[in-house]
Amino acid sequence: MTSIRGISSLALVAAASLLLSGCSGFKSHSEVEALNEAQAVGSPFTQSLASEYRDMANHEQNAMFDYSDALHFARKGLAASAGEVVLPEPVSDWNLKPEHIEELSAARAKLIMALDAGAREGNPKVAATAQARFDCWIEQQEENWQNTDIIACKSQFFDALNALGPVTTPPAPEEMMPPVSAAPAPMAPMAPEDAKYLVFFDFDSSKVDAGGSSVLDSVAAEIKKQSISAVNVVGYTDTSGSKKYNKRLSAKRANAVREALVLRGVSADLLKVDSMGEENLMVPTADEVREPANRRTEITFEK
């Protein structure tokens, strides 16, 4: 084992790890303390949700020493305490097994349906409990080693969801034969300059996945068919993370799309790349919200 000035390389790695852990812990501690001291405002739902996330953040930091998740839930709690409605965790943001993805996706869909049907206003405390227990369940399921905690969070979620009452979807309209009328004139094809293509990304990633590759295949094919003078490639992020970090991440996403288009035969001279970070959100959210629809690169044409 080599050493530097009498200190082994292993010791340096250990020291660096402790330093990074300490920095993460300090940041989570400051934001958890800010949440502990915050006076919640807003609706009964957002106030109850702030209280739920306060308990979660303190538990993750002080009992589990999970500083990253403590920081994440503290930030959600701070947004809720300011009166902002934050959403249950997106399933795609967590590293889960396929069977868990299916189960949690179905559960989240039921929760969103209940919240959108008026549970936030009609039963705010139970609705907040249901959302917080869902977030607890998904966080524990990703770690996937504390089976007792997984079962507890999951059970408490379904107890709260059931307490919100049944949620029914509106009945489908009866099928009726439409009145006979003249067929509408066929629509003209969309002008290239009006088209917009979207490539979405996983959380904190600039890798183009299979779905994005399929979109880029279509983009490259359309460019070859049309007389295009320029192709605009603009990267975006959601609001999770600092603005400075997200500006860099959006640039990486835009450049990843640019490189993929060049590999598909698109001339680099046509491509105009820009990065917007958290600006121009497709789905408006509070700060520090992981929203899959906002993690994207947009591609448009100029004639």
C-alpha positions in Angstrom: 0.0 0.0 0.0 1.5 3.3 -1.0 1.5 6.3 1.4 1.7 10.0 1.1 3.6 11.9 3.8 3.2 9.0 6.2 -0.6 8.6 5.6 -1.8 5.5 3.8 -4.0 5.9 0.8 -6.7 3.9 2.6 -6.7 6.4 5.4 -7.0 9.3 2.9 -10.0 7.6 1.3 -11.6 7.1 4.7 -11.0 10.7 5.7 -12.5 11.9 2.4 -15.5 9.7 3.0 -16.0 11.1 6.5 -15.6 14.6 5.3 -18.3 14.1 2.6 -20.6 12.4 5.1 -20.1 15.3 7.5 -20.9 17.9 4.9 -24.1 16.0 3.9 -25.0 15.6 7.6 -24.4 19.3 8.3 -26.6 20.4 5.4 -29.4 18.0 6.3 -29.1 19.1 10.0 -29.5 22.8 9.0 -32.6 22.2 6.9 -34.2 19.8 9.4 -33.7 22.5 12.1 -35.2 25.1 9.7 -38.3 22.8 9.4 -38.4 22.3 13.1 -38.6 26.0 13.7 -40.9 26.8 10.8 -44.4 28.1 11.5 -46.6 26.3 9.0 -49.1 28.3 7.0 -51.5 27.6 4.2 -54.4 25.1 4.2 -55.0 22.4 6.9 -53.6 19.9 4.5 -50.3 21.6 3.9 -49.9 22.3 7.6 -50.5 18.6 8.4 -48.2 17.5 5.6 -45.5 19.8 7.0 -45.8 18.1 10.4 -45.6 14.6 8.8 -42.5 15.5 6.8 -41.0 17.1 10.0 -41.3 13.7 11.8 -39.9 11.9 8.8 -36.9 14.2 8.4 -36.0 14.0 12.0 -36.3 10.2 12.1 -34.1 9.8 9.0 -31.5 12.2 10.3 -31.4 11.4 14.0 -32.4 7.7 14.2 -31.3 6.3 10.8 -28.4 8.7 10.0 -29.7 8.8 6.4 -28.8 12.4 5.7 -29.7 12.5 2.0 -33.3 11.4 2.6 -33.5 13.6 5.7 -32.6 16.5 3.5 -35.0 15.5 0.8 -38.0 15.2 3.2 -37.0 18.4 5.1 -37.2 20.3 1.9 -40.6 18.9 1.1 -41.7 19.8 4.6 -40.4 23.4 4.2 -42.3 23.7 1.0 -45.5 22.4 2.6 -45.0 24.7 5.7 -44.9 27.6 3.3 -48.4 26.6 2.0 -47.3 24.9 -1.2 -48.9 21.6 -2.2 -46.2 19.0 -2.8 -46.9 15.7 -4.5 -46.3 12.1 -3.4 -42.9 10.7 -4.5 -42.7 9.8 -8.3 -42.1 6.1 -8.5 -39.6 6.6 -11.3 -37.3 8.5 -9.0 -36.5 5.5 -6.9 -34.3 2.5 -7.6 -36.9 -0.3 -7.2 -37.4 -3.9 -8.3 -40.0 -4.4 -11.1 -42.5 -6.0 -8.8 -42.2 -3.1 -6.4 -42.6 -0.6 -9.2 -45.9 -2.1 -10.3 -47.2 -2.2 -6.7 -46.2 1.3 -5.8 -47.4 2.8 -9.1 -50.8 1.4 -8.5 -50.9 2.6 -5.0 -49.7 6.1 -6.0 -52.4 6.3 -8.7 -55.1 5.5 -6.1 -53.7 8.2 -3.8 -53.5 10.8 -6.5 -57.1 10.0 -7.4 -58.2 10.5 -3.8 -56.3 13.7 -3.4 -57.7 15.1 -6.7 -61.2 14.1 -5.7 -61.1 16.4 -2.7 -59.4 14.5 0.1 -57.0 17.4 0.8 -60.0 19.6 1.6 -62.4 17.1 3.0 -60.1 15.1 5.3 -56.8 17.0 5.3 -55.1 15.3 8.2 -55.7 11.8 7.0 -54.8 12.8 3.4 -51.5 14.1 4.7 -50.9 10.9 6.6 -51.6 8.9 3.5 -49.1 10.9 1.4 -46.4 10.8 4.1 -46.8 7.0 4.6 -46.6 6.5 0.9 -43.3 8.4 0.8 -42.1 6.4 3.8 -43.1 3.2 2.1 -41.2 4.0 -1.2 -38.1 5.2 0.7 -38.0 2.0 2.8 -38.7 -0.2 -0.2 -35.8 1.2 -2.1 -33.5 0.4 0.8 -35.2 -3.0 1.0 -33.6 -4.4 4.1 -35.8 -3.2 7.0 -38.8 -5.5 6.4 -40.6 -4.4 9.6 -40.4 -0.7 8.5 -41.6 -1.5 5.0 -44.6 -3.4 6.3 -45.4 -0.6 8.8 -45.3 2.2 6.3 -47.2 0.2 3.7 -49.9 -0.8 6.2 -50.3 2.7 7.6 -50.6 4.0 4.0 -53.5 1.7 3.1 -55.2 2.4 6.5 -55.1 6.1 5.7 -56.1 5.6 2.1 -59.1 3.4 3.1 -60.1 6.0 5.7 -60.4 8.6 2.9 -63.3 6.6 1.6 -64.0 5.0 -1.8 -63.0 7.0 -4.9 -64.9 6.3 -8.0 -64.0 7.3 -11.5 -66.8 9.0 -13.5 -68.8 6.6 -15.6 -67.9 6.4 -19.3 -70.4 8.1 -21.5 -72.9 5.8 -23.2 -72.0 4.9 -26.7 -74.3 6.7 -29.1 -74.3 6.7 -32.9 -73.1 10.1 -34.0 -75.4 12.0 -36.4 -74.6 11.5 -40.0 -72.8 14.5 -41.4 -70.3 15.4 -44.0 -66.8 14.1 -43.3 -64.5 16.8 -42.1 -61.8 17.9 -44.5 -58.5 16.2 -43.9 -56.1 18.2 -41.8 -53.0 19.5 -43.4 -49.8 18.0 -42.1 -48.1 19.9 -39.3 -45.5 22.4 -40.5 -42.0 21.4 -39.3 -41.5 24.7 -37.5 -44.6 23.9 -35.4 -43.4 20.5 -34.3 -41.8 19.8 -30.9 -40.1 16.6 -29.8 -39.4 15.8 -26.2 -36.7 13.5 -24.7 -37.2 12.7 -21.0 -34.5 11.7 -18.5 -34.3 9.8 -15.3 -33.6 11.7 -12.1 -30.2 13.3 -12.0 -29.3 11.7 -15.3 -28.2 12.9 -18.7 -28.3 9.4 -20.3 -30.7 9.0 -23.3 -32.8 5.9 -22.6 -34.6 3.6 -25.0 -37.6 5.8 -25.2 -35.5 8.8 -25.9 -33.6 7.0 -28.6 -36.9 6.2 -30.4 -37.8 9.9 -30.3 -34.4 10.8 -31.8 -34.8 8.2 -34.5 -38.0 10.1 -35.5 -36.3 13.5 -35.3 -33.4 12.4 -37.5 -35.8 10.9 -40.1 -37.8 14.1 -40.2 -34.8 16.2 -40.7 -33.7 14.1 -43.7 -37.2 14.6 -45.3 -37.6 18.3 -44.7 -35.7 21.4 -45.7 -34.5 22.4 -42.2 -32.3 25.4 -41.6 -31.6 24.8 -37.9 -32.5 22.4 -35.1 -32.9 23.8 -31.6 -31.9 21.5 -28.7 -32.8 22.9 -25.3 -32.2 21.1 -22.0 -34.2 21.4 -18.8 -34.4 20.0 -15.3 -36.9 19.8 -12.5 -36.4 21.9 -9.3 -34.7 19.3 -7.2 -31.1 20.6 -6.5 -29.5 24.0 -6.7 -30.1 26.3 -9.7 -26.3 26.2 -10.5 -26.2 22.4 -10.5 -29.4 22.2 -12.6 -28.0 24.6 -15.2 -25.1 22.3 -15.7 -27.3 19.2 -15.8 -29.6 20.7 -18.4 -26.5 21.4 -20.5 -25.4 17.8 -20.2 -28.8 16.6 -21.3 -28.9 19.0 -24.3 -25.4 17.9 -25.4 -26.3 14.2 -25.0 -29.2 14.7 -27.4 -26.9 16.7 -29.8 -24.3 13.9 -29.8 -27.0 11.3 -30.4 -28.4 13.2 -33.4 -25.0 13.6 -34.9 -24.5 9.8 -34.6 -27.8 9.5 -36.5 -26.4 11.5 -39.4 -27.7 15.0 -38.5 -25.1 17.7 -39.5 -23.6 19.3 -36.4 -23.8 22.6 -38.3 -27.6 22.5 -38.0 -27.7 22.0 -34.2 -28.1 24.9 -31.9 -27.8 23.9 -28.2 -29.0 25.7 -25.2 -29.7 24.9 -21.5 -32.4 26.5 -19.3 -32.0 24.6 -16.0 -35.1 25.0 -13.9 -36.6 27.7 -16.1 -39.8 27.1 -18.2 -41.1 24.1 -16.2 -43.5 22.0 -18.1 -45.3 21.2 -14.8 -45.1 24.1 -12.3 -43.9 22.8 -9.0 -42.4 24.2 -5.8 -38.6 24.2 -5.2 -37.0 20.8 -4.6 -39.7 18.8 -6.2 -38.7 15.8 -8.4 -41.1 16.0 -11.4 -40.4 13.6 -14.3 -42.1 15.8 -16.9 -39.7 18.7 -16.2 -36.6 16.5 -16.8 -36.4 16.9 -20.5 -34.8 18.2 -23.7 -37.0 19.9 -26.3 -36.2 19.7 -30.0 -37.7 22.2 -32.5 -37.0 23.0 -36.1 -36.4 26.2 -38.0 -37.2 26.4 -41.7 
